Amino acid sequence: MQSNRVLAKYLVETAFPLDYAAEVMAGEQSTGTFVSVPGETPELKEKHGAHVVKIIELETVKTPSLPGAQIPKGVDSSNVEYRRAIIELSFPLDNFGPSLPNLLSTVAGNLYELGAFSGLRLIDIELPNAFAEKYPGPQFGIKGTRALIGVDERPLIGTIIKPSIGLHTEDYRPLVRELAEAGIDFIKDDELCANPTFAPLEQRVKVIMEEIERVADRTGKKLMYAFNITGDIDELRRNHDLVLNAGGTCVMVCVNSVGLSGTAYLRQYSELPIHGHRTQWGAMSRDPLLGMSFTVFQKLCRLAGVDHLHTNGLNNKFSEDNETVAQAIRDSLTPFLGGYPIMPVLSSAQWAASAIPTYEAVQTVDVIHLAGGGILAHPDGIEAGVLSMRQGWEAAVQGIPLETYAKQNPELAKAIDKFSTT
């Protein structure tokens, strides 16, 4: 990787010759426009233009993946073929500098709107060290999060406050107390609940931290609660300080709602781990020939400074298949720019048995595994739900069939009876 260039890799679909399509992309996102203009000298184009690095031709299809695609003049529309390919472009860093917002404007700007393409997806980026010098990245990561919770060598077991929205301030008290007494490691606000009028953040933090501290004083274990402090930029610091001053140990931010710059701004002064939620991710990724891959997204979030990042969970209720989720977990744990370690967060329709395919796929325990109903709806109560999640992971790591391990662990057995048929 050249120290003065950014490499971006795209999956594209186009009815135009691939060489031409690649040059259109390169020109649109650097020095070119639809016609030559005065001042666009060969010297300027060489210094500031995007370069086509590689084109790998893939299959052809008869039907465009996205609407509004153009075809070359003179081509019979009934006989057009749409070529798919991987195109790699490199951009000079001098054009935009080590700046996350301007990086995005360059590698993912107007490209999606170009009529020459019936599909375009940013699938990977490589960045020069200048970005590492500008953005410190995660402050706590895996080790720091584990140290705050006091748990090593197993997944962190957590849950989400349910109902997601609608609980009033005092409604949190008995639920958080019961979860804390059950020995859970981690709780998070739902992304829908930030600062509602019926449970304002300031009041919610006070009530929740009172219960967490009360149980911690008795048991010696202080769970981590990720308070959703998402809001306008001028609210982020105030909300962070509110949690910090109350003795909290984590804040949550919806990255796409506040933007990468908002997240990086929070990271500048945060004294707590930042739990990154990927709200709106489906809009960015669900079409396989539009948007960007999680491989790219997690790199940007890590640069911005999140310590945890949602990846979805295996066998989830959403649209992503298991291999996509497993790759997201692996991507999050892959060193980037020399490190930037973050903890993947698994959620969506998770319960004790989810540990088996997860561990088989990713071979790691460095995850936060969240179960809502899988803990809260356990037939023997919340404590049994927490134990069943741990037991599921014990079986997974030891390579013991779930049903076999359940014979000596009634909490796991009850979870199987409850959730394997739902």
TORDOPA-53941 format. One record per residue (C-alpha): residue number from 1; residue in one letter; x, y, z. Coordinates in Angstrom, 2 decimals. Example, Ala and Ser with C-alpha at 12.3 -4.5 7.8 and 13.67 -1.06 7.14 Angstrom:
2
NODE   seq   type         x         y         z
NODE     1      A     12.30     -4.50      7.80
NODE     2      S     13.67     -1.06      7.14
//
This chain:
422
NODE   seq   type         x         y         z
NODE     1      M      0.00      0.00      0.00
NODE     2      Q      1.48      3.32     -1.10
NODE     3      S      1.72      5.81      1.74
NODE     4      N      0.07      8.57     -0.27
NODE     5      R     -2.88      6.74     -1.83
NODE     6      V     -6.17      5.13     -0.78
NODE     7      L     -7.17      1.86     -2.44
NODE     8      A    -10.88      1.17     -2.94
NODE     9      K    -12.38     -2.04     -4.30
NODE    10      Y    -15.83     -2.18     -5.90
NODE    11      L    -18.24     -4.78     -7.20
NODE    12      V    -19.89     -3.29    -10.29
NODE    13      E    -22.44     -4.18    -12.92
NODE    14      T    -22.59     -2.29    -16.23
NODE    15      A    -23.67     -2.62    -19.84
NODE    16      F    -20.60     -0.66    -20.93
NODE    17      P    -17.12     -2.04    -21.65
NODE    18      L    -15.35     -2.53    -18.34
NODE    19      D    -12.32     -0.41    -19.24
NODE    20      Y    -14.62      2.49    -20.07
NODE    21      A    -16.72      1.98    -16.92
NODE    22      A    -13.64      1.99    -14.69
NODE    23      E    -12.41      5.23    -16.24
NODE    24      V    -15.84      6.79    -15.69
NODE    25      M    -15.61      5.90    -12.00
NODE    26      A    -12.07      7.22    -11.68
NODE    27      G    -12.88     10.47    -13.44
NODE    28      E    -16.12     11.14    -11.60
NODE    29      Q    -14.46     10.86     -8.20
NODE    30      S    -11.35     12.86     -8.97
NODE    31      T    -10.43     15.31    -11.75
NODE    32      G    -12.90     14.45    -14.51
NODE    33      T    -16.37     15.41    -15.58
NODE    34      F    -18.49     14.45    -18.62
NODE    35      V    -16.34     16.58    -20.94
NODE    36      S    -12.77     17.88    -20.84
NODE    37      V    -12.49     21.29    -19.25
NODE    38      P     -9.77     23.97    -19.38
NODE    39      G     -7.09     23.33    -16.79
NODE    40      E     -7.48     19.55    -16.82
NODE    41      T     -3.91     19.05    -17.94
NODE    42      P     -2.14     15.69    -18.17
NODE    43      E      0.05     16.79    -15.26
NODE    44      L     -2.97     17.60    -13.08
NODE    45      K     -4.67     14.32    -13.96
NODE    46      E     -1.54     12.33    -13.13
NODE    47      K     -1.11     14.02     -9.78
NODE    48      H     -4.72     14.28     -8.64
NODE    49      G     -6.65     11.77    -10.72
NODE    50      A     -7.86      8.39     -9.49
NODE    51      H     -6.04      5.49    -11.11
NODE    52      V     -7.54      2.21    -12.29
NODE    53      V     -5.47     -0.46    -10.53
NODE    54      K     -7.18     -3.67    -11.53
NODE    55      I    -10.26     -5.05    -13.30
NODE    56      I    -11.36     -8.63    -12.63
NODE    57      E    -14.19     -9.66    -14.94
NODE    58      L    -16.91    -11.84    -13.44
NODE    59      E    -20.19    -13.15    -14.89
NODE    60      T    -22.72    -11.45    -17.16
NODE    61      V    -26.47    -11.15    -16.56
NODE    62      K    -29.41    -10.25    -18.78
NODE    63      T    -31.33     -8.10    -16.31
NODE    64      P    -30.02     -4.96    -14.59
NODE    65      S    -29.95     -5.16    -10.81
NODE    66      L    -30.92     -1.51    -10.26
NODE    67      P    -33.34      0.81    -12.10
NODE    68      G    -32.27      3.74    -14.23
NODE    69      A    -29.24      2.09    -15.81
NODE    70      Q    -28.11      3.34    -19.20
NODE    71      I    -26.90      1.24    -22.13
NODE    72      P    -24.38      2.20    -24.82
NODE    73      K    -25.72      4.05    -27.86
NODE    74      G    -26.56      1.81    -30.75
NODE    75      V    -26.97     -1.32    -28.62
NODE    76      D    -30.23     -3.22    -29.00
NODE    77      S    -31.96     -3.02    -25.62
NODE    78      S    -33.43     -6.50    -26.11
NODE    79      N    -29.97     -8.01    -26.50
NODE    80      V    -27.90     -6.11    -23.92
NODE    81      E    -25.66     -7.91    -21.43
NODE    82      Y    -24.65     -6.49    -18.08
NODE    83      R    -21.09     -7.29    -17.09
NODE    84      R    -20.08     -7.73    -13.47
NODE    85      A    -16.55     -7.13    -12.28
NODE    86      I    -14.31     -6.20     -9.38
NODE    87      I    -12.73     -2.82    -10.05
NODE    88      E     -9.94     -1.41     -7.90
NODE    89      L     -9.20      2.30     -7.90
NODE    90      S     -6.55      4.26     -6.06
NODE    91      F     -7.00      7.87     -4.98
NODE    92      P     -4.28     10.35     -4.03
NODE    93      L     -4.44     11.19     -0.34
NODE    94      D     -3.52     14.80     -1.14
NODE    95      N     -6.98     15.26     -2.65
NODE    96      F     -8.77     14.96      0.71
NODE    97      G     -6.26     14.21      3.50
NODE    98      P     -6.82     11.87      6.45
NODE    99      S    -10.46     12.90      6.91
NODE   100      L    -13.26     10.39      7.36
NODE   101      P    -16.05     12.57      5.91
NODE   102      N    -13.98     13.56      2.88
NODE   103      L    -12.75     10.00      2.42
NODE   104      L    -16.40      8.92      2.12
NODE   105      S    -17.17     11.72     -0.34
NODE   106      T    -14.36     10.36     -2.50
NODE   107      V    -14.73      6.57     -2.37
NODE   108      A    -18.52      6.50     -1.98
NODE   109      G    -19.72      9.82     -3.35
NODE   110      N    -21.61     10.24     -6.62
NODE   111      L    -20.61      6.79     -7.88
NODE   112      Y    -23.91      5.22     -6.87
NODE   113      E    -25.83      7.63     -9.10
NODE   114      L    -23.86      7.11    -12.30
NODE   115      G    -26.18      5.99    -15.10
NODE   116      A    -23.51      3.76    -16.61
NODE   117      F    -23.91      1.33    -13.72
NODE   118      S    -26.76     -1.02    -12.92
NODE   119      G    -24.98     -2.04     -9.72
NODE   120      L    -22.13     -0.66     -7.63
NODE   121      R    -20.97     -1.64     -4.15
NODE   122      L    -17.89     -0.59     -2.19
NODE   123      I    -16.48     -3.87     -0.86
NODE   124      D    -13.10     -2.96      0.69
NODE   125      I    -10.71     -0.12      1.38
NODE   126      E     -7.04      0.12      2.29
NODE   127      L     -5.84      3.27      3.99
NODE   128      P     -2.39      4.81      4.49
NODE   129      N     -0.95      5.28      7.97
NODE   130      A     -1.89      8.95      7.91
NODE   131      F     -5.38      7.89      9.03
NODE   132      A     -3.95      6.05     12.04
NODE   133      E     -2.01      9.18     12.94
NODE   134      K     -5.20     11.28     12.78
NODE   135      Y     -7.70      8.88     14.39
NODE   136      P     -6.67      7.05     17.59
NODE   137      G     -9.41      4.45     17.20
NODE   138      P    -10.83      2.34     20.04
NODE   139      Q     -9.75      3.44     23.52
NODE   140      F    -10.78      0.28     25.39
NODE   141      G    -11.39     -2.43     22.81
NODE   142      I    -11.48     -6.06     23.91
NODE   143      K     -8.98     -5.93     26.79
NODE   144      G    -10.30     -2.72     28.28
NODE   145      T    -13.90     -3.88     28.14
NODE   146      R    -13.02     -7.20     29.77
NODE   147      A    -11.07     -5.39     32.48
NODE   148      L    -14.00     -3.13     33.35
NODE   149      I    -16.40     -6.08     33.58
NODE   150      G    -13.90     -8.46     35.18
NODE   151      V    -14.49    -11.36     32.82
NODE   152      D    -11.79    -13.20     30.88
NODE   153      E    -11.68    -16.25     28.61
NODE   154      R    -15.38    -16.46     27.82
NODE   155      P    -17.92    -14.38     25.91
NODE   156      L    -19.57    -11.48     27.67
NODE   157      I    -23.23    -12.38     28.15
NODE   158      G    -25.67     -9.53     27.85
NODE   159      T    -29.19     -8.47     27.09
NODE   160      I    -31.24     -5.56     25.78
NODE   161      I    -33.85     -3.77     27.83
NODE   162      K    -37.25     -5.01     26.70
NODE   163      P    -39.81     -3.66     25.93
NODE   164      S    -37.53     -1.59     23.70
NODE   165      I    -39.48      1.60     24.28
NODE   166      G    -42.32      2.60     26.58
NODE   167      L    -40.94      1.79     30.03
NODE   168      H    -41.13      4.68     32.46
NODE   169      T    -38.18      5.62     34.61
NODE   170      E    -39.04      3.57     37.69
NODE   171      D    -39.90      0.55     35.54
NODE   172      Y    -36.18      0.07     34.96
NODE   173      R    -35.37     -0.40     38.62
NODE   174      P    -36.70     -3.95     39.25
NODE   175      L    -35.56     -5.25     35.85
NODE   176      V    -31.99     -3.97     36.18
NODE   177      R    -31.82     -5.20     39.78
NODE   178      E    -32.90     -8.69     38.77
NODE   179      L    -30.46     -8.80     35.86
NODE   180      A    -27.61     -7.61     38.07
NODE   181      E    -28.41    -10.17     40.73
NODE   182      A    -28.47    -12.86     38.03
NODE   183      G    -24.80    -12.13     37.33
NODE   184      I    -25.23    -10.79     33.80
NODE   185      D    -22.18     -9.07     32.34
NODE   186      F    -23.71     -6.44     30.09
NODE   187      I    -26.98     -4.61     29.44
NODE   188      K    -27.73     -2.09     26.73
NODE   189      D    -30.49      0.34     25.94
NODE   190      D    -32.38     -0.41     22.77
NODE   191      E    -31.49      1.96     19.93
NODE   192      L    -35.08      3.26     20.02
NODE   193      C    -34.64      4.54     23.58
NODE   194      A    -32.37      7.55     23.97
NODE   195      N    -34.10     10.42     25.75
NODE   196      P    -37.87      9.87     25.75
NODE   197      T    -40.07     12.24     27.71
NODE   198      F    -41.44      9.43     29.91
NODE   199      A    -37.96      8.15     30.82
NODE   200      P    -35.46     11.00     30.34
NODE   201      L    -31.84      9.94     30.09
NODE   202      E    -30.81     11.86     33.21
NODE   203      Q    -33.45     10.16     35.36
NODE   204      R    -32.85      6.76     33.74
NODE   205      V    -29.11      6.91     34.41
NODE   206      K    -29.72      7.76     38.06
NODE   207      V    -32.17      4.91     38.64
NODE   208      I    -30.19      2.30     36.74
NODE   209      M    -26.83      3.16     38.31
NODE   210      E    -28.36      3.08     41.79
NODE   211      E    -29.41     -0.52     41.20
NODE   212      I    -26.14     -1.54     39.57
NODE   213      E    -24.06     -0.07     42.39
NODE   214      R    -26.30     -1.57     45.07
NODE   215      V    -25.85     -5.07     43.71
NODE   216      A    -22.13     -4.51     43.04
NODE   217      D    -21.57     -3.47     46.65
NODE   218      R    -23.07     -6.77     47.78
NODE   219      T    -21.64     -9.15     45.15
NODE   220      G    -18.43     -7.47     44.04
NODE   221      K    -19.51     -7.67     40.36
NODE   222      K    -20.42     -4.47     38.52
NODE   223      L    -22.13     -5.07     35.22
NODE   224      M    -21.57     -2.80     32.24
NODE   225      Y    -24.59     -0.82     31.04
NODE   226      A    -24.45      0.87     27.63
NODE   227      F    -26.60      3.99     27.92
NODE   228      N    -27.86      5.25     24.57
NODE   229      I    -26.58      8.83     24.41
NODE   230      T    -27.37      9.31     20.70
NODE   231      G    -28.42     12.87     19.99
NODE   232      D    -27.35     16.05     18.27
NODE   233      I    -23.64     16.83     18.34
NODE   234      D    -24.01     19.39     21.13
NODE   235      E    -25.73     16.76     23.30
NODE   236      L    -23.08     14.06     23.05
NODE   237      R    -20.61     15.46     25.55
NODE   238      R    -23.30     16.41     28.04
NODE   239      N    -24.82     12.95     27.84
NODE   240      H    -21.42     11.25     28.11
NODE   241      D    -20.54     13.28     31.20
NODE   242      L    -23.89     12.46     32.74
NODE   243      V    -23.13      8.73     32.51
NODE   244      L    -19.51      9.15     33.61
NODE   245      N    -20.39     11.23     36.69
NODE   246      A    -23.01      8.67     37.74
NODE   247      G    -20.40      5.89     37.77
NODE   248      G    -21.43      4.35     34.45
NODE   249      T    -18.92      2.36     32.43
NODE   250      C    -20.24      2.52     28.84
NODE   251      V    -22.06      4.77     26.41
NODE   252      M    -23.83      3.72     23.24
NODE   253      V    -24.12      5.70     20.05
NODE   254      C    -25.96      4.93     16.82
NODE   255      V    -23.09      5.52     14.40
NODE   256      N    -25.14      6.16     11.28
NODE   257      S    -27.44      8.55     13.14
NODE   258      V    -24.70     10.83     14.48
NODE   259      G    -22.30     10.13     11.60
NODE   260      L    -18.68      9.08     11.63
NODE   261      S    -17.60     12.62     12.49
NODE   262      G    -19.99     12.72     15.44
NODE   263      T    -18.63      9.40     16.67
NODE   264      A    -15.03     10.59     16.25
NODE   265      Y    -15.93     13.78     18.14
NODE   266      L    -17.28     11.70     21.01
NODE   267      R    -14.11      9.60     21.01
NODE   268      Q    -11.95     12.72     21.48
NODE   269      Y    -13.13     13.23     25.05
NODE   270      S    -14.78      9.96     26.00
NODE   271      E    -13.57      8.31     29.19
NODE   272      L    -15.83      5.32     28.64
NODE   273      P    -16.08      2.51     26.07
NODE   274      I    -18.21      3.45     23.07
NODE   275      H    -20.76      0.82     22.11
NODE   276      G    -21.45      1.26     18.38
NODE   277      H    -24.89      0.41     17.03
NODE   278      R    -25.37      0.09     13.28
NODE   279      T    -28.94      1.38     12.89
NODE   280      Q    -29.95      1.87      9.22
NODE   281      W    -27.43     -0.75      8.17
NODE   282      G    -29.97     -2.57      5.99
NODE   283      A    -30.51      0.55      3.89
NODE   284      M    -26.76      0.65      3.23
NODE   285      S    -26.20     -3.01      2.54
NODE   286      R    -29.22     -5.19      1.86
NODE   287      D    -29.01     -5.04     -1.93
NODE   288      P    -25.89     -7.04     -2.89
NODE   289      L    -25.10     -4.59     -5.71
NODE   290      L    -25.54     -1.33     -3.84
NODE   291      G    -24.08      0.43     -0.82
NODE   292      M    -21.08     -0.97      0.98
NODE   293      S    -19.91     -4.15      2.65
NODE   294      F    -19.54     -4.57      6.39
NODE   295      T    -15.82     -5.07      5.71
NODE   296      V    -15.68     -1.37      4.84
NODE   297      F    -18.16     -0.18      7.45
NODE   298      Q    -16.39     -1.75     10.40
NODE   299      K    -13.07     -0.22      9.35
NODE   300      L    -14.65      3.24      9.28
NODE   301      C    -16.30      2.67     12.68
NODE   302      R    -13.03      1.50     14.18
NODE   303      L    -11.28      4.62     12.91
NODE   304      A    -14.03      6.74     14.41
NODE   305      G    -13.33      5.12     17.78
NODE   306      V    -16.00      2.57     18.69
NODE   307      D    -14.95     -0.16     21.14
NODE   308      H    -17.85     -2.51     20.37
NODE   309      L    -19.78     -2.88     17.12
NODE   310      H    -22.96     -4.77     16.24
NODE   311      T    -22.47     -7.52     13.67
NODE   312      N    -25.83     -9.32     13.89
NODE   313      G    -25.98    -12.91     15.13
NODE   314      L    -26.18    -16.29     13.43
NODE   315      N    -29.67    -17.68     12.74
NODE   316      N    -31.05    -14.18     13.18
NODE   317      K    -34.48    -12.69     12.45
NODE   318      F    -33.07    -10.32      9.84
NODE   319      S    -32.06    -10.82      6.22
NODE   320      E    -28.37    -11.66      6.57
NODE   321      D    -27.29    -15.27      6.13
NODE   322      N    -24.93    -17.00      8.53
NODE   323      E    -21.82    -16.68      6.39
NODE   324      T    -22.36    -12.92      6.04
NODE   325      V    -22.66    -12.60      9.82
NODE   326      A    -19.65    -14.83     10.47
NODE   327      Q    -17.58    -12.76      8.05
NODE   328      A    -18.67     -9.59      9.85
NODE   329      I    -17.41    -11.04     13.14
NODE   330      R    -14.14    -12.12     11.56
NODE   331      D    -13.68     -8.72      9.91
NODE   332      S    -14.18     -6.96     13.24
NODE   333      L    -11.47     -9.08     14.86
NODE   334      T     -8.96     -8.72     12.00
NODE   335      P     -6.15     -6.24     12.78
NODE   336      F     -6.51     -2.98     10.88
NODE   337      L     -3.86     -0.28     10.53
NODE   338      G     -1.74     -2.18     13.03
NODE   339      G     -4.46     -2.93     15.55
NODE   340      Y     -7.71     -1.07     16.34
NODE   341      P     -9.20     -4.01     18.31
NODE   342      I    -12.95     -3.97     18.83
NODE   343      M    -15.41     -6.44     20.29
NODE   344      P    -18.14     -7.76     17.97
NODE   345      V    -21.68     -7.63     19.37
NODE   346      L    -24.00    -10.49     18.43
NODE   347      S    -27.76    -10.04     18.69
NODE   348      S    -31.13    -10.83     17.07
NODE   349      A    -33.07    -13.96     18.03
NODE   350      Q    -30.17    -15.30     20.10
NODE   351      W    -30.39    -17.93     22.84
NODE   352      A    -28.18    -20.58     24.41
NODE   353      A    -28.01    -22.82     21.34
NODE   354      S    -26.77    -19.90     19.20
NODE   355      A    -23.32    -20.43     20.73
NODE   356      I    -22.81    -23.70     18.84
NODE   357      P    -22.89    -22.45     15.21
NODE   358      T    -21.24    -19.18     16.25
NODE   359      Y    -18.19    -20.83     17.76
NODE   360      E    -17.97    -23.34     14.92
NODE   361      A    -17.93    -20.45     12.43
NODE   362      V    -15.57    -17.97     14.12
NODE   363      Q    -13.58    -19.91     16.76
NODE   364      T    -13.44    -17.02     19.21
NODE   365      V    -14.90    -16.08     22.57
NODE   366      D    -14.09    -12.38     22.13
NODE   367      V    -17.70    -11.36     21.58
NODE   368      I    -20.55     -9.72     23.46
NODE   369      H    -23.45    -12.12     23.01
NODE   370      L    -26.80    -10.42     23.55
NODE   371      A    -30.04    -12.30     24.09
NODE   372      G    -33.28    -10.46     24.72
NODE   373      G    -36.04    -13.02     24.90
NODE   374      G    -33.43    -15.79     25.14
NODE   375      I    -32.69    -14.54     28.67
NODE   376      L    -35.73    -12.55     29.74
NODE   377      A    -38.24    -15.20     28.60
NODE   378      H    -36.47    -18.25     30.04
NODE   379      P    -39.15    -20.41     31.73
NODE   380      D    -37.22    -20.48     35.02
NODE   381      G    -36.50    -16.78     35.07
NODE   382      I    -33.72    -14.36     34.24
NODE   383      E    -30.96    -16.01     36.30
NODE   384      A    -31.61    -19.32     34.57
NODE   385      G    -31.58    -17.50     31.22
NODE   386      V    -28.13    -16.04     31.94
NODE   387      L    -26.81    -19.44     33.08
NODE   388      S    -28.19    -21.15     30.00
NODE   389      M    -26.28    -18.73     27.75
NODE   390      R    -23.03    -19.47     29.57
NODE   391      Q    -23.74    -23.19     29.41
NODE   392      G    -24.36    -22.99     25.68
NODE   393      W    -20.92    -21.45     25.23
NODE   394      E    -19.30    -24.00     27.52
NODE   395      A    -20.72    -26.77     25.35
NODE   396      A    -19.60    -25.00     22.18
NODE   397      V    -16.01    -24.40     23.30
NODE   398      Q    -15.63    -27.94     24.67
NODE   399      G    -17.16    -29.49     21.56
NODE   400      I    -19.91    -31.23     23.53
NODE   401      P    -23.30    -31.71     21.82
NODE   402      L    -25.85    -29.32     23.28
NODE   403      E    -28.31    -32.05     24.29
NODE   404      T    -25.54    -33.99     26.03
NODE   405      Y    -24.40    -30.94     28.00
NODE   406      A    -28.02    -30.17     28.89
NODE   407      K    -28.35    -33.45     30.80
NODE   408      Q    -26.18    -32.02     33.59
NODE   409      N    -27.41    -28.42     33.21
NODE   410      P    -31.13    -27.95     33.79
NODE   411      E    -31.08    -24.28     32.76
NODE   412      L    -29.79    -25.26     29.34
NODE   413      A    -32.31    -28.09     29.10
NODE   414      K    -35.19    -25.73     29.86
NODE   415      A    -33.89    -23.27     27.25
NODE   416      I    -33.86    -26.03     24.63
NODE   417      D    -37.42    -27.00     25.54
NODE   418      K    -38.57    -23.38     25.32
NODE   419      F    -36.72    -21.91     22.37
NODE   420      S    -35.90    -24.76     19.99
NODE   421      T    -39.52    -24.88     18.80
NODE   422      T    -40.24    -21.13     18.75
//
